[in-house]
Amino acid sequence: MTDLQSPLRYLPHMQSPELLHMGLSPMPTTAWIEPDADALLFYRHKLQQRQRLGQRVWQALPESMPAQVETTRLLAAHLQRDYPALYSTRGQMLRCADGEFTVPLESSEPLWNSSLWIADDLVLMEPRDREYVLTAASLCSPSHWRLEDKFDRSMSAIHEVIPGFDTALQPRIERFFAHLRVEHPVVRHNWSLQKGNALCARPGEESGDAAGELYYRSERQSLRRLPKTGAIVFTIRVYLHPLAALASVPGAIVQLLAAIDACSPALYEYKGFAAVEDALAAWRGDSDSDSR
């Protein structure tokens, strides 16, 4: 795919080197979504992935429809109110000025349709038997996970593959989901590395040029409770930058390598660092030279 145009904005490993952490910060509702010049690229990408992968990028339980509709209406109002220069309505269509494209305001697949308005993927979590379950998702840019493996599963089941998650984060996340308030949405950041610049990084599938350039992949994730249905909307915006771009930021490469080396063996394997260690070797040499 074409390189994203977004500037180097988020380097979460420099704020917190720990890979297993919640890292939640308050988020104004006016900053729920962050539109930028990549809108058209993501719009085309999502249409391509839906055509290529079908239900592997879009699934929804019938009972999720009220939360889907509520998400759609809340998102449409947010985009037009907080970004009037970028989003406007023309009849029954929502126009995105950044990419000069239009998408219907309503659809029989509300969450999928509204995900086309923005770069972010959209995931709905709803309460069931004292746990939150993934009931609907438009997921075209997954970071090494597959929707079909997580759909209609609880938070604990979704994260059971992450080494150390059950003891380090599971109890805290359950409390957070139970107490997240409508008026207090939050944002967090995640990061990983990959070879090639593919947005759709599904495990077990080709996710870019396996012998290609090393990329830094960061995610801006927001969580917001819907006022009517009580569902939680999870948004995921992926940023991809060549690792070389980080060299312009003092300390970025050194701190990245330190965070990788601090991982437990199990987490190191889970995050896929072993698969890119050969590409990191050159950066380790440069880092040693810089530190001398």
C-alpha positions as CSV (number, residue, x, y, z in Angstrom):
1,M,0.0,0.0,0.0
2,T,1.0,3.7,-0.3
3,D,2.7,5.2,2.7
4,L,0.5,7.1,5.0
5,Q,0.9,10.9,5.0
6,S,0.3,11.5,8.7
7,P,3.3,13.2,10.4
8,L,5.2,11.4,13.1
9,R,2.7,12.1,15.9
10,Y,2.7,9.3,18.5
11,L,5.7,7.4,20.0
12,P,4.1,5.6,22.9
13,H,7.2,3.6,23.8
14,M,8.8,6.9,24.8
15,Q,6.0,7.7,27.3
16,S,5.9,4.2,28.8
17,P,8.4,1.5,27.9
18,E,6.1,-1.2,29.4
19,L,4.2,-3.1,26.7
20,L,1.6,-4.4,29.2
21,H,0.0,-1.3,30.7
22,M,-3.4,0.4,30.5
23,G,-2.0,3.9,30.0
24,L,-5.4,5.6,30.0
25,S,-5.7,9.4,29.7
26,P,-8.8,11.6,29.8
27,M,-10.1,12.5,26.3
28,P,-12.4,15.4,25.5
29,T,-15.4,14.3,23.5
30,T,-14.5,17.0,20.9
31,A,-11.2,15.0,20.3
32,W,-13.0,11.6,19.9
33,I,-11.8,11.2,16.2
34,E,-8.7,12.9,14.7
35,P,-9.3,13.5,11.0
36,D,-6.3,14.0,8.7
37,A,-5.1,13.8,5.1
38,D,-5.2,10.0,5.1
39,A,-9.0,9.8,5.0
40,L,-9.3,8.8,1.4
41,L,-6.5,6.2,1.7
42,F,-8.3,4.5,4.6
43,Y,-11.7,4.7,2.8
44,R,-10.3,2.9,-0.2
45,H,-8.4,0.4,2.0
46,K,-11.6,-0.5,3.9
47,L,-13.6,-1.1,0.7
48,Q,-10.8,-3.3,-0.6
49,Q,-10.5,-5.3,2.5
50,R,-14.3,-5.9,2.7
51,Q,-14.2,-7.1,-0.9
52,R,-11.2,-9.3,-0.2
53,L,-12.0,-10.7,3.3
54,G,-15.8,-10.3,3.7
55,Q,-16.8,-11.3,7.2
56,R,-13.2,-11.5,8.4
57,V,-13.3,-7.7,8.6
58,W,-16.9,-7.1,9.4
59,Q,-19.2,-9.0,11.7
60,A,-22.2,-8.0,13.9
61,L,-24.6,-9.8,16.2
62,P,-28.3,-8.9,15.5
63,E,-28.6,-7.7,19.1
64,S,-25.9,-5.1,18.5
65,M,-28.1,-3.1,16.1
66,P,-29.2,-0.5,18.7
67,A,-25.6,0.2,19.7
68,Q,-24.6,0.4,16.1
69,V,-27.2,2.9,15.3
70,E,-26.4,5.0,18.4
71,T,-22.7,5.0,17.5
72,T,-23.5,6.1,14.0
73,R,-25.6,9.0,15.1
74,L,-23.1,10.1,17.7
75,L,-20.2,9.9,15.3
76,A,-22.0,11.8,12.5
77,A,-22.9,14.6,15.0
78,H,-19.4,14.7,16.3
79,L,-17.7,15.0,12.9
80,Q,-20.0,17.8,11.6
81,R,-20.0,19.7,14.9
82,D,-16.3,19.5,15.7
83,Y,-14.9,19.4,12.2
84,P,-17.3,21.5,10.1
85,A,-14.6,22.4,7.5
86,L,-14.1,18.7,6.9
87,Y,-17.5,17.0,7.2
88,S,-20.9,18.2,5.9
89,T,-24.1,16.6,4.7
90,R,-25.5,16.7,1.2
91,G,-29.0,15.2,1.4
92,Q,-28.6,11.7,2.8
93,M,-24.8,11.7,2.2
94,L,-21.9,12.7,4.5
95,R,-19.1,14.4,2.6
96,C,-15.5,14.2,3.7
97,A,-13.7,17.3,2.3
98,D,-10.2,15.8,3.0
99,G,-10.7,13.0,0.5
100,E,-13.5,14.4,-1.6
101,F,-15.7,11.4,-1.1
102,T,-19.2,10.8,0.2
103,V,-20.8,8.0,2.2
104,P,-24.5,7.4,3.0
105,L,-25.6,8.6,6.5
106,E,-27.7,5.5,7.0
107,S,-27.2,1.8,6.1
108,S,-28.4,-1.7,7.0
109,E,-24.9,-2.1,8.4
110,P,-24.6,1.0,10.5
111,L,-21.2,0.4,12.2
112,W,-19.5,-0.7,8.9
113,N,-21.0,2.2,7.0
114,S,-19.9,4.8,9.6
115,S,-16.4,3.3,9.7
116,L,-16.0,4.4,6.1
117,W,-16.3,8.1,7.2
118,I,-13.0,7.9,9.2
119,A,-9.6,6.3,9.3
120,D,-10.3,4.4,12.6
121,D,-11.6,0.9,12.9
122,L,-14.7,0.6,15.2
123,V,-15.4,-2.1,17.7
124,L,-18.5,-2.5,20.0
125,M,-18.3,-4.2,23.4
126,E,-21.5,-4.9,25.3
127,P,-22.3,-6.4,28.7
128,R,-23.3,-10.0,29.0
129,D,-23.3,-12.2,32.1
130,R,-21.0,-9.7,34.0
131,E,-18.5,-9.5,31.2
132,Y,-18.1,-7.4,28.1
133,V,-18.4,-9.2,24.8
134,L,-17.3,-8.1,21.3
135,T,-20.7,-7.8,19.5
136,A,-19.8,-5.9,16.3
137,A,-16.7,-4.7,14.6
138,S,-15.4,-3.1,11.4
139,L,-11.8,-4.2,11.6
140,C,-9.8,-3.6,8.4
141,S,-6.4,-2.7,10.0
142,P,-5.9,-5.3,12.7
143,S,-2.5,-5.4,14.4
144,H,-1.7,-9.1,14.4
145,W,-5.1,-10.4,15.4
146,R,-8.1,-11.7,13.5
147,L,-11.7,-10.7,14.1
148,E,-13.0,-14.3,13.6
149,D,-10.9,-15.4,16.5
150,K,-12.3,-12.7,18.9
151,F,-15.9,-12.1,17.7
152,D,-18.7,-12.8,20.2
153,R,-16.1,-13.5,22.9
154,S,-15.5,-11.9,26.3
155,M,-12.7,-9.5,27.2
156,S,-11.0,-12.2,29.2
157,A,-11.2,-14.7,26.3
158,I,-10.1,-12.1,23.8
159,H,-6.9,-11.4,25.7
160,E,-6.1,-14.8,27.1
161,V,-3.3,-15.3,24.4
162,I,-1.3,-12.3,25.7
163,P,1.4,-13.5,28.1
164,G,0.9,-12.1,31.6
165,F,-2.3,-10.3,30.8
166,D,-4.5,-12.3,33.2
167,T,-2.4,-11.3,36.2
168,A,-1.2,-7.8,35.1
169,L,-4.2,-6.3,33.5
170,Q,-7.3,-8.4,33.5
171,P,-8.7,-7.4,36.9
172,R,-8.0,-3.7,36.2
173,I,-9.7,-3.8,32.8
174,E,-12.8,-5.5,34.2
175,R,-13.1,-2.7,36.8
176,F,-12.5,-0.1,34.2
177,F,-15.2,-1.4,31.9
178,A,-17.7,-1.6,34.7
179,H,-17.1,2.0,35.8
180,L,-16.4,3.9,32.6
181,R,-18.7,6.9,32.6
182,V,-20.4,8.5,29.6
183,E,-18.9,11.8,30.4
184,H,-15.4,10.5,30.8
185,P,-14.1,8.9,27.6
186,V,-10.4,7.9,27.5
187,V,-7.6,7.4,25.1
188,R,-4.6,5.1,25.1
189,H,-1.7,4.2,22.8
190,N,-0.1,0.9,21.7
191,W,2.9,0.1,19.4
192,S,4.6,-2.7,17.6
193,L,7.0,-3.3,14.7
194,Q,6.5,-4.9,11.3
195,K,8.2,-5.5,8.0
196,G,6.5,-3.8,5.1
197,N,3.8,-1.2,5.3
198,A,0.6,-3.2,5.2
199,L,-2.3,-1.8,7.2
200,C,-4.0,-5.2,7.5
201,A,-1.6,-7.2,9.6
202,R,-3.5,-10.5,10.1
203,P,-1.4,-13.3,11.7
204,G,-0.7,-16.2,9.3
205,E,-1.2,-14.1,6.2
206,E,1.0,-11.9,4.1
207,S,1.2,-8.6,5.9
208,G,3.6,-6.7,3.6
209,D,7.0,-7.2,2.1
210,A,8.6,-9.8,4.4
211,A,12.1,-8.7,3.4
212,G,11.2,-5.1,3.3
213,E,11.7,-2.0,5.4
214,L,11.0,-2.1,9.1
215,Y,8.0,0.0,10.2
216,Y,6.9,1.4,13.5
217,R,3.2,0.7,14.0
218,S,1.4,2.8,16.6
219,E,-2.3,2.8,17.5
220,R,-4.4,5.5,19.0
221,Q,-7.3,3.8,20.8
222,S,-10.3,5.5,22.4
223,L,-13.0,4.0,24.6
224,R,-16.3,5.7,25.1
225,R,-19.5,4.6,26.7
226,L,-22.7,5.2,24.7
227,P,-25.4,7.1,26.8
228,K,-28.5,5.1,25.7
229,T,-27.4,1.5,25.1
230,G,-24.5,1.5,27.6
231,A,-22.3,-0.2,25.1
232,I,-18.6,0.8,24.8
233,V,-17.2,2.0,21.5
234,F,-13.5,1.1,21.0
235,T,-11.8,3.1,18.1
236,I,-8.5,2.1,16.7
237,R,-6.5,4.4,14.5
238,V,-3.3,2.9,13.0
239,Y,-0.2,5.0,12.2
240,L,2.7,3.5,10.2
241,H,6.1,5.1,9.8
242,P,9.4,3.8,8.5
243,L,11.7,3.1,11.5
244,A,14.1,5.5,9.9
245,A,11.7,8.3,10.6
246,L,12.2,7.8,14.3
247,A,15.9,8.5,14.0
248,S,15.1,12.2,13.7
249,V,13.7,12.1,17.3
250,P,16.4,12.2,20.0
251,G,16.4,9.0,22.0
252,A,13.6,7.3,20.1
253,I,15.6,4.4,18.7
254,V,17.6,3.9,21.9
255,Q,14.4,3.8,24.0
256,L,12.7,1.5,21.5
257,L,15.5,-1.1,21.7
258,A,15.5,-0.8,25.5
259,A,11.7,-1.5,25.6
260,I,12.2,-4.5,23.4
261,D,15.0,-5.9,25.4
262,A,13.0,-5.5,28.6
263,C,10.3,-7.8,27.4
264,S,9.9,-11.3,28.9
265,P,10.7,-14.1,26.5
266,A,7.0,-14.9,26.2
267,L,6.0,-11.4,25.4
268,Y,8.9,-10.9,23.1
269,E,7.7,-13.9,21.1
270,Y,4.0,-12.8,21.2
271,K,4.8,-9.3,19.9
272,G,6.7,-10.7,17.0
273,F,10.0,-9.1,17.7
274,A,11.9,-12.3,16.9
275,A,10.6,-12.0,13.3
276,V,12.2,-8.6,12.9
277,E,15.3,-9.0,14.9
278,D,17.5,-9.3,11.8
279,A,16.2,-5.9,10.6
280,L,16.8,-4.5,14.0
281,A,20.4,-5.6,14.0
282,A,21.6,-2.6,12.0
283,W,19.7,-0.2,14.3
284,R,21.4,-1.8,17.3
285,G,24.8,-1.0,15.7
286,D,23.8,2.6,15.0
287,S,22.4,2.9,18.6
288,D,25.7,1.7,20.0
289,S,27.6,4.2,17.9
290,D,25.3,7.0,19.0
291,S,25.8,6.1,22.7
292,R,29.5,6.2,22.6
